[in-house]
Amino acid sequence: MNNRKIRIAMLASHSPATMAVAGPTLDKVKARGHVVCGASQGTVGLGAPDDKGYWRGFDVAVA
């Protein structure tokens, strides 16, 4: 029971810091209207453009 209280206290103490850091980033994303992500380039299966120029692959899908 004591461990549970410690975990809850730790989560609660980290939440305000995380929210403070995420605020400006989230504001930029909202202003831009889209998220900018990076992926490996030219590795088939991970990140490479298809015949129409759209990027496909695992890295692209995760991003």
C-alpha positions in Angstrom: 0.0 0.0 0.0 2.9 2.4 0.8 4.5 1.8 -2.6 1.2 2.7 -4.3 1.2 6.1 -2.5 4.8 6.7 -3.4 4.0 6.0 -7.1 1.0 8.3 -7.1 3.1 11.1 -5.5 5.8 10.6 -8.1 3.4 10.8 -10.9 1.7 13.8 -9.5 4.9 15.6 -9.0 6.0 15.1 -12.6 2.7 16.1 -14.3 3.0 19.9 -13.9 6.6 19.9 -15.3 5.6 17.8 -18.3 2.6 19.9 -19.0 4.7 23.1 -18.7 7.2 21.8 -21.3 4.6 20.4 -23.6 2.6 23.7 -23.7 4.8 25.7 -26.0 5.3 22.7 -28.3 1.6 22.0 -28.5 0.9 25.6 -29.3 3.4 25.5 -32.2 1.8 22.4 -33.6 -1.6 23.9 -33.4 -0.5 27.1 -35.1 1.2 25.1 -37.8 -1.7 22.8 -38.3 0.3 19.6 -38.6 3.0 17.6 -36.8 6.5 17.6 -38.2 8.2 14.1 -37.9 11.5 12.7 -39.0 12.2 9.2 -40.4 15.1 7.4 -42.0 15.6 8.1 -45.6 16.0 5.6 -48.4 15.7 2.4 -46.4 13.0 0.2 -47.9 10.7 -1.0 -45.2 11.7 1.8 -42.8 11.4 4.9 -44.8 11.4 5.5 -48.6 9.2 7.2 -51.2 6.9 5.1 -53.3 6.4 5.5 -57.1 4.0 8.5 -56.4 6.4 10.2 -54.0 4.6 9.4 -50.8 6.8 8.3 -48.0 6.1 4.7 -46.8 7.6 2.4 -44.2 7.7 1.5 -40.5 9.5 4.7 -39.4 7.0 6.8 -41.4 4.0 4.9 -40.0 5.2 5.3 -36.4 6.0 9.0 -36.9 
